[in-house]
Amino acid sequence: MALHFELVTPERLVLSEEVYMVVVPGTEGEFGVLQGHAPFMSTVKDGELKVYDRDGGTPRVIRVEGGFAEVSESGLTVLAEKAE
């Protein structure tokens, strides 16, 4: 099973794909999201978002600045002020 992940900025859709896991730099600390995670919302601090395509793989790192993260039944959406 894969997690549907979307990374969005005010300017564009940066990423929309099925992944294994995403580690988000939340303001209360980093948190990892896998398929089936309980729904919740969090604010995002400036930092590195880590996207794992498979278990045990090397993550792709995307620098984000601020925003919100929402975990729902449909997956994880990160609404970032900026993403590089």
Order of alpha helices (4+ residues) and beta strands (2+ residues): beta-beta-beta-beta-beta-beta-beta-beta
